[in-house]
Structure formats: C-alpha cells, structure tokens
Amino acid sequence: MIALLANERWFEDWSQPATYLWYLSTAPAEILEFKGAQGAAIIPRQIGRMAFDVALTVALEAMGRGRLWLHADPAGGDRLVRWSTQMVGMRTIDPAQHPKLPGSTLTGGRRNDGRYLYLDAQAALQTHAALAPYWS
C-alpha cells in the first residue's frame, strides 16, 4: 500500500513541487502466502520494491519531475533506512542544513529528525533505470 502527496513542496526550495511518499507498506507475509500447484507455500517477493517503483513513477510523471522524499518511520529501525539508501539509492536530508521541512502550515513544517530521505530528479531517473530489470 502507498499514499502519496504528488504536489508537496521540495525541501530544498519550498516554492518548487515534489512528491512526498507519505506511506509505503507491504501486507504481512501470512496474508500474501498462497499455495502453488504442488501445494507448496508461496510468498511473493519484491512487493515493497514494486510499491516504491509506483511512487517513483508518479514522482517522475508529476510536476516535481522526479523529486521524491519521504520519512523513514522509526518503527522500521535502521533496517528501513538501509533499505531506502542501499536498495533504492535515497540520500539522507541533513538535519543541520534542513532542520525544518515542508509540512503543515499550522505547525510551521516538519522537524527533521534525520530519518528523511530523498531522490532528486537525476537520482530518480537512475533509480528508475536500476529497478527496470526487476519488472522485465
């Protein structure tokens, strides 16, 4: 499951559009498991990567032209940050350079806790190309 804000503001320049990945999750393995022809349990793999690719495709097609950012939920621990940086090439938004990020105008934005990650337009194209072999 994914939830996107396709017309959020870009953290480096709040006047520029970007896509914000609000939520990305796969279903629990026990929900996805099914029986194959021989009765063996089969659990589809790459669901998170496919959901991320959907978010990336939306970001590439949206007004922000590939600019995509997200917050890695602390419940996902360091494993989630590693997946985001190693598997899909995201970079951390430095809290020293960007202590406040676009968000609600009521709260004055989001406080950067060091778990915000991003792809700029060029990195989004590179990541999209790198993920292409998984779908062919």
Secondary structure, 3 states (H helix, E strand, C coil): CEEEEEEEECCCCCCCEEEEEEEECCCCHHHHCEECCCCCEECCCCHHHHHHHHHHHHHHHCCCCCCEEEECCHHHHHHHHHHHHHHCCCEECCCCCCCEECCCCCCCCEECCCCEEEECHHHHHHHHHHHHHHHC
